[in-house]
């Protein structure tokens, strides 16, 4: 039913209908233009123009990779600066701080060098007027051994000493070792003079080089005789069943004979090679064929 009092009123002047126990809601919010469930997109990071700044930022980012759970990659300055006893993220932050302090020290050093180079250098004659200071911390506590090389005579020195191992010097302190090493080097036999060069010309036979050295070897007859005698004794005195080394038995494939006969054949081959080297290869390695078969008629 409509009340007669309100029936005559215009529609615009009517109050909104409000049922009992129900409150009207506010107007809905405007529709968002971006999805609020995700973080807003970040723009591209600004890249520094200086090369040094780019390197510092790259190192810092590499250090902060330690914040990722389970990261086991490389962290600059973590091992070099002995950073331990912290969480992985704290290690990365500490490594970044160490890198920053290292850059500060390097920059201060470069600045000091640049400031020192601004002063004019003295004239070369003035620079070398005063004697140069001794670089050794103990002054004259050093031993000159060979040429410009010297060894500090400090107790406990374990560095290189020329001639110590080569001359078998031991059983003394550092001063005694240096003295004996210098003495052993000074008493070494000087190097022999080089042999005269044997020239090779086109109008001479090419075999003259071999004949030249063969003639020198033949001149040393006693040494060759002793060498041949020693090898023959070694080959001939071996008892049956000897399993050691016998020269030329395995190298020249000597087989088909008893142990003693094979050893004597090896001794003959050795002597022939010592006394007749130029024709040894032709006599020993010449083609061999069995004797012709004789048929019985």
Secondary structure, 3 states (H helix, E strand, C coil): CCCHHHHCCCHHHCCCCCCCCCCCCCCCCCCCCCCCCCCCCCCCCCCCCCHHHHHHHHHHHHHHHHHCCCCCCCCCCCCCCCCCCCCHHHHHHHHHHHHHHHHHHHHHHHHHHHHHCCCCCCCHHHHCCCCCCCCCCCCCCEEEEECCEEEECCCCCCCCCCCCCCCCCCCCCHHHHHHHHHHHHHCCCCCCCCCCCCCCCCCCCCCHHHHHHHHHHHHCHHHHHHHHHHHHHHHHCCCCCCCCCCCCCCCCCCCCCCHHHHHHHHHHHHHHHHHCHHHHHHHHCCCCCCCCCCCCC
